[in-house]
Amino acid sequence: MSLSDLTSRDAVLAALREFDQRGRDEFLSSSGFAPSRGYFLEHQGVRYDSKAIAGVAHGIQHPHLGPLRASSFSGGEATVKKVLEGLGFTVLRIPLSDSAAWALCANPARYRIREAVQHLAIDYWLVGRARIRTGDMVAVWQTRDQRGQRGVIALGQVVGEPENRSDRDNPYWVNEADAASEGTRIPVRYQPLQVPLWVDDTAAGRFLASLTVARAKGGTVFHVSDGEWMRMVKFAGGFATVDSVVGDVEAAVRSSNSPFTGQGFGLAAAERVAVERYAMERAVEYFSSRWASVKDVSNRCSFDLLCSSAATQLRVEVKGTTSAGDSVVLTKKEIDEAAAPGYALFMVSDVILERTSPPVARGGQCRIIPRWRPDKHTLKPIAYSVNLDWSEGDSVDFSTPVDA
């Protein structure tokens, strides 16, 4: 018997379920496999030891033959990866020494972490001397709040290298002195959980209570083992890593040869910046006369202005266009943001653009939708991020001549 006998996708899925039920350590121990040193099957945001999964799946498909022993076949690119990808699965090459998972701890009395994970496109975390690097995974841990709740409210991924900086442009600090503090920070992109994982009497809650971050009396950065991360992702319902191919709709369609016009399409970079800056100036002018505080948070959040009074906040998306303003392009993040209450759309349309050096924007018509909800308007998809299934594809062999 050999690995080539594994031809059932359902058998692999059954092995994944067994892995989830037993946990990584017991699954590997009972099947006689060592932890993977580089190749992981990724399914619904969870990473599994690919060689062990293939060996166990073989026994599920062929019970009369039984599972493959670890010593009977090799793992890697040409064997396990090839077979599992042929069944429609994703297998990643991730050396253990190059990846890590962490728990980042936030006190809601000092930092409004629940709001931050919902609204910030990128958040910068103080990490001190912790050796966190690009690509590492993070679990965002909220310490006990006024309701007595504590636990994981978001998962995330580090999307850049550490840098020394302050956090002055972050609107979610309770004390401005904390925001002004400089230190080593890493940029994190969040995936908020629809339902937080709290420490309680559930299976997930008891697991969280066993983590180092739950038992610590101080500190903000805690290492999470591979097994702990996998269990956390499973309880959270999955995790999507940062897509390096296509980010948002805007990134996909704002190319130099885009056929679209208006809202920056068809404009040179400097001209687009001039229109956007002009729209922001008009928006700040308008909201400053009506709100006690108006902050430009466009470089951090998935909206542009945060307007605040004593007890109320309004998030504002600002759009500027040389067209009539009958349509706008929204990223997925912007649509998600608009679904929450307290969101407005401010539009400056029919902007007159003088193509001088530098370009100058003026005039136009200002309009506002104070309670902006995209589902009340017609959404038309103009770009897609496609996960390709290469099981039906072929490699291109340039060494084989093409018949005339």
N, C-alpha and C positions, 0 to 999 in steps of 0.2 A: 504494500500500500504506500501511497505517496501523496504529496500535497496537491498534485494535479487532479486527484480524485475529488477535491472539494469544488463542487459546482453549484451548490445550493445557497442562494442568498438568505433564504429563510433559516437555514442552519446557522449562519453567521449571526443573524438577528437573535436567535435563541441563545447563542453563546454570550452575546452582549447582555441579554436579560439575566442570565446566570451570573455574569460578572457583577451586575448592579445589585442583585439580591445577596450575593455572598460578600461583596466588598473585594477590593483589589488583593489584599494580602491573602485572604483565605482562598480566593480563586486561583492565584498563582501557586500557592502551596499545594492545594489539592490536585492541580493538574501537572505539577512537576516542572513549572517554567520559572525562570528567573525574570526579574523586571526588565522591560525593554531598555536597551541602551541607545535607541535612536529612532525606531520606526513606530508610529502610533496611528491606530485607526481612529479617525474623528467622526463621531456620529452624534447629531443633535447637541453639539457644543461640548461633548465629553470625549476625552482621549483615552483609548484603551490600548493595552500592550498587544500589538498586532500579531506577533508570533503565537502567543498563548491563545488568543481568540481563534486563530486559524486551526491550531491543533485540536482544541475542544470542539470546534464546529465540525471538523472531519468526523469525530466520533458521533456527533448528533445526526449527521447525514447518513453515516454508515455504521449503525450500532453493532453489526456483526463483525466489523473490522476494529472498531474502537477508536479512541482519540490517538492522534500522532504523539509520539514522545519528542521531547525537546531535542534529543540527540539524533533523531532520525531525519531531520531536515534543517536547513539553514534559513535564517530570516534575512530580510534586506530587499534591495531594489529589484533584483531579478527573480525573486521567489515569492515571498509572502505579499509584498507590495503589488506585484504584477497580478497575482491570483485574486486578491481582495478588490483591487481596482477594476478587474475584469467583471466582478460581481456588482459593480456600481458604488463601491465605497470609496471614501477618501482616506488615503494613507499619507501621513506627513513625516518628513525627515526632521526630527527635532532632537538633537543630542541632549541628554539630561543636563549636562554641564552648561548648556546654553539657555536653559529656561528655568523659571522659578515662579512661585506664586506667593503672594503676600496678603496680609490683612492690614488695612490702613484704618486707624482708629480716630473717630471724630467725636468731640463733645458738643451736643446740640446747644448747650448754654453759651458756647463761645463761637460756634460756626453753624449756620443754618444748613446743615448737611442735606436734609430732605429736599429743600428747595434747590440746592446746588446740583444734586444728581439729576434733577428733572430739567434744569434750565441751562446749565453750562455745557457748551460744546467741548471745551477742554478745561480741566481743573488742574491746578499745580499744587502738589502735595509736598510738604516738608518731610524729608527722609533722613536728614542727618548723614550718618556714615553708612547706612544700609546700602548694600551693593545691588541696587535695583537698576535694571537696564531695559532698553527698548524691547518690546515684545513680551515682557513679563506680565502675568495675570495678577489682578488684585481683587480682593473682596473688601467692600467698604463697610466698616463696622461702626454703627452708632452706639455710643455708650448710653447709659440709662437716661431716659427723658422724663418729663413731668408725669407721664402715665406709668412709669416704671418699666417701659419697654426698652430692650437692648437686643442688638443682633445685626444681621446683614441686610442692608437696604439696596445694595447695587453690586454688580460685578463690573469689572472694567479691564482695560489693557493699557500698559505704558506705551505711549506713541512717540517718545523722544528721549534723548539722553538727559541726565541731570544737569541743571544749570543754577548758578547763583543769581537769585532775583527776589524781589518782593512780590506781594500779591495785591498791590494797591488798587488795581482795576477790577477786583472781585467784589461784587455788591453784597455778598452773603456773610461777611464777617460781622459779628455783633459789635466788636471793639475795633476801631480803626487802627489802633496801635498794633494789633495782631496782623492786620493786613500789611502794614508798613514794614514789618519785621523781615529782614533779608536772611536768606539761608539757601541751602541746597534743596531744590524742588524738582520734581519730575512731572511731566504732563501726562494726564490720564484721561482717556475717553470712556464714558460710562455706558453701561447697559442697566438702567433702573429695573428693579424687580416689580412686577405688577402687585405682588403681595410680599412684603418683607418677611424674612426668616427670623422670627424672634426666638429668644431663649425661653422655652416653656416646656410643657409636659408631652409634646408631640415627639415623634422620632427625630424630626429635624431639629427641634429645640434641644433635645437631649444631646444630640451630636454637637451642636454649636457650643453647648456648655462645656464640652470636653476640650475645646480648642484653647491654645495658649492665650489668645487675645481675650477670651472670656474670663480667664483666671488671673490675668495680670492686674497689678495694682497701679501701674503707671506705664508710660511709653505710648508710642503712636504707630510703630511699624513692627509687625510680627511675621515670621516666616510661616508658610503653610506648606505641608508636605504634598507630594503628588497625589497620594491617596485621599487626603483631606480635601484637596481642591476638587477632585473628581466627584466625591460625595456631595460637596457643596453645590456643584453645578447640577448634579442630578436632582437634588432637592429644589433648586431654583427653577428647574424646567428647561435647562439648556443655556448655552452661552454662544454668541456669535462673535468670532474674532474680527478684528478690523479688516475690512475688505481692501486689499491693496490695488485692486484693478479699477473699480469704479466706485466713487464715493457717493455723491448726490447727483440728483437730476441736473443741477446747475453745472457741476463739473463736467457732466457728460455732454452737455449741449453748448456750452459757452466756448466754442472753438473759433478760430479766426475765419473759417469758411462757413460758419453757421448761416443757414438760410433765414433765420428769424431776425426780425427787426424790432426795435423798441426795447426798453428795459436793459439797454447796454448791448444787445445783439447787433452786430454789424458796426459797432463803434470801435475805434482804436482804444487801447488800454487807458491812455491819458484822458480821452474823451469820456469814457465810462466812469472813471474816477471823478471827473469834474461833475457829472450829472448826479452821481451818488452822494458826493460831498454836499452839493447844493441842496439836495432833498433832505439830508440830515440837518443842515442849517435851518431850513424852513420848519422842520419838525420840532427841533429844539426851541425855536422861537415861539411856536404855537403852544407847546406843552408847558414851557417855563412860565407862561402867563396864567396857567391853571393849576399847576402842581407845585408843592413846596420844594421838591427835589427832582431834578431830571438828570440822569446819568447815561452817558454813552457807553454801552456795554457790548457793542457790536463785535469787538475783537475777542470776546470771551464766550458770549452767549449765542443761542440760536435765535435771538431777536436783537433789536438795535437799541432801544431806549428802555430804561427802567424808571418809571415815574412813581414817586412816593409822597404820601401825606402822612398825617399822624397815625392813621390806622389802616390805610389802603394802599395797594400797589397796582400799577397798570404796566403790562408789558406791551411794547409797541414795535411792530414790524414796519420799517420805512422802505418805500419803493420809489424810485425816480425813473422817469422814462421820457423820451422825446416823442413817443406815440400818444394816442388818445387815452391810454390807460384802460383799455377794455379788457386786458388780460395781464396776468403776471406769471412768472415762473417761481414755483415754491419748491424747496428741497423737502425731502421726507421729514427731516428734523423740524422744519418750520411748520409743516402740517400737523405733526404730533404736538408741537408747542401750542398751536392755535386751538387744539381740542380742549385745553384747560381754560377755566374762566379767567377773566381779567386780561384779555388780549385784544389789541386794536390794530387796525391796518391804516397807515397814513400814506397817501399817495400824492406825489407831485407829477402830474402828467403834462404833456404838451410843452416840455421844457425847450427853450430856445438855446441852441448850442452854437457858440461862436468858435469856429475852428482856427483860433489864433494859437500862439505858442507862449504860455500854456493855454489850453482851451478854457473858455469861460461859459458857464451855464447861467441862465437868467429866465425870468418870467415864469410861465406855466400856471397850472391850476392845481390848487391844494384841495384834497378831499380826504375824508376820514370815515371809516366804518368802525364805530366805537366798540361794538361787540362782534368782532370778526370771527366767523366760523366757516371754514372752507366747505363743510358739508352742505351749507346753504347755497353754494355756488356750483358751477359746472366744472368738474375736474377732468382734464384731458391729459392722459399720459403721453409724453413726448420722448421718453428715454427709459431704458430698462437696464438693470444690472442682471446679467445672465450667468448662472452657475452651469458651466458646460459639463455634459456627460461624455467623456472621451472613450467610454467603453465601445461606442459605435464608430469611433474614428480610427484613422490609420496614420502611421508615421510616414513622412515623405522621404523617399530614398533617392537622393540626387545621383547616386552611382549607377542606377539602372536607366539605360537609354530609353527614350520615348519613341515608339514606332511612329513613323511618318504617316 
